[in-house]
Amino acid sequence: MVAVPESHSGWTFVTSHARVLAVIADNPNVRIRDIAARCRLTERAVSRIIADLEHDGYLSHTRDGRTNTYRIEPDKVLRHPAEAGLSVASLLSLLLQDESARIRKPVAR
C-alpha cells in the first residue's frame, strides 16, 4: 500500500470527490476504509461521496458477499459549467497519470 501523506489544511486544487473517484478507478474493488486512508477522509465522508457519485450517475456498484465492485461511467461529463464537455475519463487520466508517476518516482532523502 502507498504511504499516506501527512494531513493538510487549507485549500487544494482537487476535490474530495475527484480523489475518491481516482482511488476507485485505480482499484474497483477497494474498500471504503482504504479509500478513506488514501484520501485522508473519514469513512463516513467517503460513504457520502460515493452516495453523491452514485446518485448523479458517475458511479455504480455491485455487491458480491462483503465486497463492492465499483463501475465508473467514463463518458459522463463533469458537472461545473466551466468544465462543460470534459469527461470523467479526461479528469481521471490526469489524476491517475500523476499518481502512477508518484508511485514510480523514488523518494528524495
Secondary structure, 3 states (H helix, E strand, C coil): CCCCCCCCCCCCCCCHHHHHHHHHHHCCCCCHHHHHHHHCCCHHHHHHHHHHHHHCCCEEEEEECCEEEEEECCCCECCCHHHCCCEHHHHHHHHHHHHHHHHHCCCCC
